[in-house]
Amino acid sequence: MKKFSWRAVEEQNALRSKCVLYRNREFVDYVTMKPKFNWRRVTLLAICTVIVYAIVSALWAQT
């Protein structure tokens, strides 16, 4: 009986450590990915702005 309960405790601890590891990995991914995502967004926004500005200025020059 004692052996069984000890095994259950060990399994629970293993599950808990797995969850903690997974959560930490998720947190690290979140922290490392967020700046990349923001930079990509800012870069796309800048490129779109430049393209729109070029088109508008070209149209403005024609008139």
N, C-alpha and C positions, 0 to 999 in steps of 0.2 A: 504493500500500500504506500509506504513512504517513498519507494523508488519511483512509483508511478507519478505521485504528486510532484516530485523533484523534476521529473522529465517534462511535466506540463509547465512548470515554472521556467525551465530552460527554453522550451518552445516559445513561450510567451515573450521571454527576453529576446530571443532571436528575431521574432516578428517585430518587436518594438524597435530593435536596432536597425532592422531593414527599413522600417517606416522612417526612422530618423535619417538614415543615409539617403533614402529617396527624397525626403523633404529637403535635406541640405543640397542635394544635387539639383533639385528643382529651383531652389533659391539661387544657387550659383548660376544656373542657366539664365534665370530671370535677370540677375544683376549684370551678367556679361552680355546678354543679348539686348538689353534695353538701350544702351548708348548706340550700339550698331544700328538698331531699328530707327532711332531718332536721327542719326546721321544720314541714313538712307533717305528718310523722309525729307529732311532739310535739303539734301542734294537734289532729290527729285523736284522739290518745290523750286529751288534755284534754277534748275535747268528749264522747267516749264516757264518760269518768269522770264528768263532770257529769250526763249523762243517766242513767247507772246510779245515781248518788247520789240524783237527784231521784226516780226510780222507787222506790228502796229506802226513802227517807224518806217518800214518799207512802203506801207500803204499811205502813210502821211506824206512821204516824199513824192509819191506819184501824183497826189492831188495838188 
